[in-house]
Amino acid sequence: MLVGRRRRPYGSRTGQPELPLAAPKQRPRVLEPEVAARVAISRRAKPSAIPGYVKLLLTLELRRELAEKLSQQAIRSRWNIEAIIIALIEEAAKR
């Protein structure tokens, strides 16, 4: 039966000094909602060609019935489905 050699931890008995571990970065535990929202959008969104706007990519999983209803509304109004959803989000945000 062959037995493998035990490996020594890096730096032990090799003359190499052990390096100290990096201190963890300190973050504030709780941010105000306004600050947290700004940070989140600065990380996730990309600048838009339209001043004051950002591009925010979302993937939505909708019930088929709802998706078809939104599509019908878009076709009737001659808007695209993205514009319909943006209008609904803006309306809900005003409440």
N, C-alpha and C positions, 0 to 999 in steps of 0.2 A: 504494500500500500504506500503510495506517495503522498507526502504531506507538503503543501506549499509553504513557503516562507511567509512569516508575518510581516506585513508592511509597517514601517514606522511612520508616524505622522510627519508631514513635511516640516523640515527645519529642526527636528529633534536630533540631537547628537551629530549634526553635520557641520557644526560650526556656524550655521546661519542663524542670525538673531530672528526671533519671532516678531512679526510686525503687529502693531496694535490694530484692532478692528476699528473701522470707521464709525464715528458716532452717528446715530440715526438723525435725519433731518427733522427739525421741530416744525410742526405745522399747527396752526390754530385749530382747535378741535371743532368749533362750531362757527360757521360764517353766517352773517346776516343774509337773508334770502336774496337781497338785491346784489350783494357782492358775489354770492355763490352763483347766481344766474349769469353775471358778467363773466366769471371765470369759466363756467361751463360752455358758454357760447364762444368765448375766445379760443377754447380748445377744440370744439366740434365743428364750428361753422367756418366757411371760407368767404372771403370778400366777394361782393357782387359788383357787377358793372354799374349798377344803379346806386348812387350815393345814399347812404343811410340804410342799406339793405345788406343782408348776408345770405349765402346759400347754405341751407341746412338740409342734408339728405336724410329722409325718413323712409323706413320700410314699414308699411302697414299691413297687418293681417286682419282682413275684414270678413264678416259673414258674406257669402255670395249675394244674398238678398240685398244687403246694404250697398255692396259694390255696384250691383246692377241699378239700384235706385239712384246712386250718385251719378252713374254713367248716363242714365236717362235724363237726369236734371241737366247735366253738362250738354248733352245733345240738343235738348229743347232750347236751352239758353244760348247755344252756340259758343259756349266757353269750353275750355278744356277742363278735365276733371281736377287737375291741380289747382286751377283758379277757384273752382267750387269749394274745394277743401280749405284753401287759404281764407276764402270769405267766411266760411263757417267757423274757422279758428279765430279770426279777427272778431267776429260777432260774439263768440263765447268769451273772449278775453275782455270785452267791454263790460261784461256783467259784473 
